Amino acid sequence: MAFFKRKSAPESTAAPAADTSTLVVAGLDAHAATSGWSALGAQPFPDAFADFITAESLALVGEAERALGAVHSREVNITTYKSAYGGELDRKSFTVANASTTGYRGSIVSVAQFFVPVMQLIEVTPHGGVPKPWGFKTGDDGFDSQFKVSTHDDEFVRELFTADVRALFMQRSDWGFMLGLYSVVCVCAEPFDSVDAVDARLAFLQSFAAALPADVVKDVLASLPKRPDGSIVDVTKSENIRDALLALTPAEQSEFLDQFKHITPERKAQIMAQVQQHQSKRAP
């Protein structure tokens, strides 16, 4: 006989349905078309962030226990996306979307991803969210009372999260972040309800990226491929590398590819031949 039983909703009580009418952002299709953004498919975010988005979506509506199992039960906790678009701001890739995750109550959130020069995985989540087996306090009482930081490199994060960066996190209490793999992903309990809301979130993420201390991220920036003008290439999407190559002369292509130490001379010659073939087809 079980002495302790998991509490559950009565079988006769139906789970409240999430209002999915808020998933589609009015006017965003037209705004995206004029801005040169691309409509994205059913899974607009990389797999590396998909589990975090699902888990944080549930945690933000108080379903932390269900969120713990989200990564192991995708057939139960399903996240779908609407109004998903990708584009570039200052040559940095971004993705935005509204997302709905199934659960007892269900969750509707906004999700945005932007390029940042950070490789280590770091999660910043509101207290009461998904428990983690690691984490630490930054020493900022206001920040630590609002968020939990989960990482395997405490010292790096202490240097990365300056007072300015912590202040940006603290602008709201209803969002969580994941950094790493050259990206920051923001999951917010308030879905995008207008074009202005989307633009405001992108402006915030641009400010966040700009606030990261240059001396802390300099090694990552130095490791990224650069165009002849010295601007870095955002490697979060392979098409960015392709587009960079297509804009270069053969001599510049050779120098650009030399930055990728793992590419063999044979593979380099093959890539250059393919790029120049595409260039010839595009020529007027």
N, C-alpha and C positions, 0 to 999 in steps of 0.2 A: 504494500500500500504506500502511495506517495504522500509524504507529509507536507511537501512544498509543491505547489502547482503554479505554473505560469498563469498570470491573469490574462484573460482574453475577453473580447467583446462578446456579449450574448449572441448565439447563432441567429436569433431572430432580428438582431439589430444590424441593419445594412450600413456599410461604411459610407460616410459622407463623400460624395463625388466632388473631385476638384473641378473648378470652373475652367475648362479648357478653352473657353471663348477668348480668354486673355492671351492666348499663345500667339496669335497673329497680330503683328504690329501694323496698325493702319498707316498707310503712306510710305512704309519702308521699301516696298518694291520699287516705287518710282524714285525714291531717294537713292537707292542702291544703283539703279540704272544710270542716273545722272552722275553718280560718284565713281562709276567704274568698278563697283563691287561685284563679286560673283556669287550667284546662288549656290548653296552647298547641299549635299545629299543628306541621307538619313542619319549618318554619324559624322557630324562636322568637326568633332574634336578628336585628337589622337587617342588611341587606346590607352596610352600611359596615363591619361587624365580622366578617362571615362568612369572608372570605379569611384574616384574621388567625387566627381560631379553627382553621381547617383547617391552615394553615401551622404554627402553634405546636403543635397536636396531634401533628403528625409530627415536628417538631423535638425535642419532649420525649422521644421514644423513639429518638432518634439518626438520624432520617431527614431531616436538614437539607437534603441535596441534593434529595431528592424534594419537600421543602416549598417550595423555591425555585420549582418549577414548579407548585405547587398552585393558584395563582390563575389559571393558564392551562390547567389540565387538570382541571376539575371533574368531567368525565365519568370520569376515572380515580381521582382522589382525592376520594371522596364522603364527606361527613360527614352522619351521621344522628343524630337526637336521641331520647332517651327520658326519661321522668319529667320532662317540661318543664312548668314552671309559672311564672306571673307573678302579682305582687301588689304591695302597697304596705306600706312600713314608715315610719311618721311622714310619710305623704303623699309618699313618694319611691318611685318604681317600681323593681322588681327583676325579674329573670328568672333561673331556675336550670334546669339540665338536665345529664344525662350525655350524652356524645357519643362516637361511634365514627367514626373516619376510616380509610378503606381505604389500604393501603400494603403494602410488602413484608411487614412484621410486623403492621401494623395498630396502631391506637392507641385506647385507651379513656381519656377524660379527663372531668373535671367542669368545667362552665362556669357562671359567675355574672356577672350584669351589675347595676350599681346606679347610681343618679343621683349625679353629682358636677358642680359648677359649673365645668367645664373645657371649652373649645371646641377648643383646639389639639390636634392629634393627637400623641400621645407613646406610644412602645412601650418597655417595660421587659422584657427577655428574658434568660434565663440564658446565660452564655457557652457557645459551642458550638451555639447555635441557628441561626436564620436570619440570614445575613450581611446587613448593611444598608449602603448607600452613604454614610450619614451617622451621626453619633453623637458622643458626647463623654463625658468623665469628670467626675464630680461633685466630685472631690477627696477623697472619703471612701474610703480604701483598702479597707476591708472591703466596702463596698457595690460599689465598682468592680471588685473581684476576683470578685464573685458575679454581677453583672448588667451588661448593656450598655443604655444609654439611647439611643434613636433619636428625634430630633426636629429640626425646622427652626428652633426658637427656644431656643437654649441658655440664654440669660439668664433667660427665663421659668421654665424647668424648674429652674434653680439656686435660684430663689426659692421655687418650689412644693415642691420636695423638701427639706424641712427635715430635721433629724436625726430627729425623731419619725416623719416619713413614711418615710424610708429604713429606719428600724428595723422598721416594719411590713412593708415589702417583704421584709426579710431574715429574717422568721420561717420561711420555707421556701426551699429552693433548687430545687424542682421545679415552679415555676409561672412564668407570664409574664402581663404585663398590657398592655392597650391603653387609653389614656385619650383622651377627646375627644368632641365632639358631645354634651356633657352626660352622659357615661357613663364608667364604668370597667368593663372586662371582664377577668375573671380566668380563665385557663385553667390547670388544675392536673393534673399527671400522675396523681394519685390520684382515681379516680371517687368520687362520693358513694355510700356504702354503708349509710347510715342517715339517719333524719330528723334526728338530732342533728348529723350531719355537715353537712347542708344548713343548719340553723339556725346552726351555728358559722361557716360561711362568710359567711352574711348578716350576722352580728354583726361579723365582721371587716371587711366592706366598709362597714358603718355607721361603725365606728371609723376606717377609712381616710378616709371622707368628712369626718368631724368633725375629723380631724387636719390637713386642708389649711389653710394659713394664710389667715385671713379677709381680711387686707389685700391678698393676692395675687389672690384670686378675687372681690373686692368688685365689680369692674366687671361681671363676668358675672352675679353675683347681682342687681345693680341693673338689668340689662337684661331680666330675666325678669319675666313678668306676675305680679301679686300679687292675692290675694284681699282683700276689705275688712279682714280682720283682720291684714293685713300678711304672711301666709305666702305663700311663692312657689309657683307652679304648675309642676310637673315637666312640661316640654314634650317629653320624649322619646317620649311617646305621645299621639296626638291625642285619645284618649278622656279624658285628664286635663283638657284644656281644656273638652271637652263637659260633663264631670261638674261642673267648677267653675261653669260657666254655669248649669247646671240647679239649683244650690243658691242662686242669687242672685235678688233681686227685679229687676224691669225696670230700675229706676234704677241698681242695682248692676251689672247686665249692661252697661248703656251705658258706665259708667265703666271697667269691666273691659276692654271691647273697644277703648276709646280708647288703651289701652296698646300696641295693635298698629298701628303707624304706617302699615303698608302697606294696611290695610283701608279701602276707600272708604266714604263715607256710605251708598251704595246697598247695598253688600255687608253693612255693619253692620246696616242695617235688615232685610235678608233673614235674617241669622243670628239676630237677636233674635226675629223672627217665628217661625222654626223652633223655637227653644228654648222660647218661650212656648207654642207648640202642644204640644210634648212635655210641658211642665209641666201643662197642662190635662188631658191624657190620664192623667197619673199621679196627679192629685188625687183624693182619696177621694170 
